[in-house]
């Protein structure tokens, strides 16, 4: 059996905001007024909220890295999973009602459309070469917690909701290395990257 060949592939995944506030290395903030954008564009905006206004900070990873991918020797599933966490680190404001409202978080691929709403990373030299990956709402992936099993909206797929400070959800990105099986490595070797766009809203809670 031939030796496995290693391809170096990196995935950058993050949220988006008209302005993005970086609190510490490895995290980015979403606020009610700045809830969509690209993580690689970084800036800092600060200001005191109006008394009674809702203010929140959600931290997400600025990078999720699949690291070294391996071309399988056989035509079978070869999953590579990497964890990530989304957390409500700050919440204040007397107008927020945790019994009736929630801070919803949505996620989508940067190039997602209603016709193709899956998640991809692309070869930096030849962007037409793409690898798909999946997003799960759990540290133990299954079809029950796969985000793309739900309906796709303008903001993306619903990921989670928060009502209390310090709530968090551990998720997983999964890439099937079987996509590399049987391919000529000379055609696909290189660095790969893509973006997840996270968007947050204060919404009314829906009743079951």
KAJOUR-V370615 format. One record per backbone hydrogen bond with DSSP energy under -1.0 kcal/mol. CO is the residue of the C=O (numbers start at 1). NH is the residue of the N-H. If there is no record, write none. Layout:
BEGIN
CO_NH + CO_NH
END
This chain:
BEGIN
5_71 + 7_69 + 20_43 + 21_29 + 24_27 + 28_60 + 30_58 + 34_31 + 38_41 + 50_53 + 52_95 + 55_92 + 57_89 + 57_90 + 58_30 + 59_87 + 60_28 + 67_9 + 69_7 + 74_76 + 78_177 + 80_175 + 82_173 + 84_171 + 86_169 + 87_59 + 88_166 + 90_57 + 92_55 + 93_96 + 97_100 + 97_101 + 100_205 + 102_203 + 103_162 + 104_201 + 105_159 + 105_160 + 106_199 + 107_157 + 108_197 + 109_112 + 116_113 + 119_133 + 121_131 + 122_193 + 126_129 + 129_123 + 131_121 + 134_174 + 135_147 + 136_172 + 142_145 + 145_137 + 146_149 + 147_150 + 153_156 + 156_153 + 157_107 + 160_105 + 162_103 + 164_167 + 167_88 + 169_86 + 171_84 + 172_136 + 173_82 + 174_134 + 175_80 + 176_179 + 177_180 + 178_181 + 180_183 + 184_187 + 185_189 + 191_124 + 193_122 + 195_110 + 196_14 + 197_108 + 198_16 + 199_106 + 201_104 + 203_102
END
